[in-house]
Amino acid sequence: MSATSFPAGKLFLIAGPCVVEDDALMFRVGDHLARLAERVPGGIIFKASFDKANRSNVGAARGPGLQEGLAALDRVRTRTGLPVLTDVHLPEQCAAAAQVADVLQIPAFLCRQTDLLEAAGATGKPVNVKKGQWMHPEGMIGAVAKVRAVAPAGTPIAVTERGTFFGYGDLVVDMRSFARMRDACAAPVIFDATHSVQRPGQGVGGASGGAREFIPPLALAACAAGADGLFMETHPDPAHAPSDGPNMIPLQELDALVMRCVRAWELARS
């Protein structure tokens, strides 16, 4: 992708299921997002992870793995025409992922891993770095600097706010974070509206819980507060999703929310 991966002056959306699933599910979500993308000023990037390597429980679903997962993402990319984004967890995954993915994403728990950040930057692909739940906004300066130090000049880099730990097992979002991170990192700031309502370890059997009823107000508030883009995981049947169902927005509710967000984003800048 070009430097327009994170377009300036246009609200963009990163969306998709939490983890790569079968083609039927991936195509259903991808086709839906491709239609919605025509109404989102900055377009949509399709997201799914080939591996969820940071689950709390040893038996939690992780996904199909690198090769199978990237092949599935490539099929979505070919079918829908949407750019695709996926997480990388290890430096050695970056080069392979960059052969398929248009954007590489650094998970929040790994945002200080120097080797991983440098490997992602060295691919020359756009990189989205999620802010660790324990970090203040200006703490992301170092993460972005590590990517920029090795990335080709002009490589698009974004940072993502996904909530900060408040006590145990819950997150809060500081709406000042968007302006503070943008100024500190000189990078577009994305709001992860779905992981920000996650309740780590508070779900059934110790899995992550969530409070999806707060996704709309937080997303709308972030658009007004200065977020450049939105990140929302979505699924046709969140109750039966293999990962993060309690904090995903049902696919049938996505369009209405996104269009409300577009209006709020534009109104806040008029």
Summary of the structure (lengths in Angstrom):
residues: 270
radius of gyration: 16.7
end to end distance: 29.0
largest distance: 48.9
contacts: 980
relative contact order: 0.15
helix: 44%
strand: 18%
